Amino acid sequence: MLEFITTVLLLDCGIYFVYTIFIMNTAVINIKTEVSTKKQAQKIASGLGISLSSFINAYLKELIKTKRVEFSLGETPSPYLIKVLKQAEKNLKEGKGSPVFDNAEDAIAWLDDPKAKYQNGDRV
């Protein structure tokens, strides 16, 4: 809640100065975070033209308004994961995939079977 205090000063020459002071009813929240996390967050907030404090305050107000927390996983996969995914796609195109199983027991039995074959007929 904002409170306003207005002061009017009359100077000798008949000029009035009006000062309005905004007093916010605020609370302090202390959190612990890694130094690098704080610096990165400050950089993002600065890029948006606001302070980290304003950024966090806006986030808290959005949390209250929506009663939701959203996290984005905008990360890029590692080179290793990209390599493994490409290999998996290649294997799938070549028919080197297991059959579809209705339960775990059938899947384990297929894996343990020395005569098991991929969908393309190749031995496992």
Secondary structure, 3 states (H helix, E strand, C coil): CEEEEEEEEECCCCCEEEEEEEEECCCCCCCCCCHHHHHHHHHHHHHCCCCHHHHHHHHHHHHHHHCCCCCCCCCCCCHHHHHHHHHHHHHHHCCCCCCCCCCHHHHHHHHHCCCCECCCCCEC
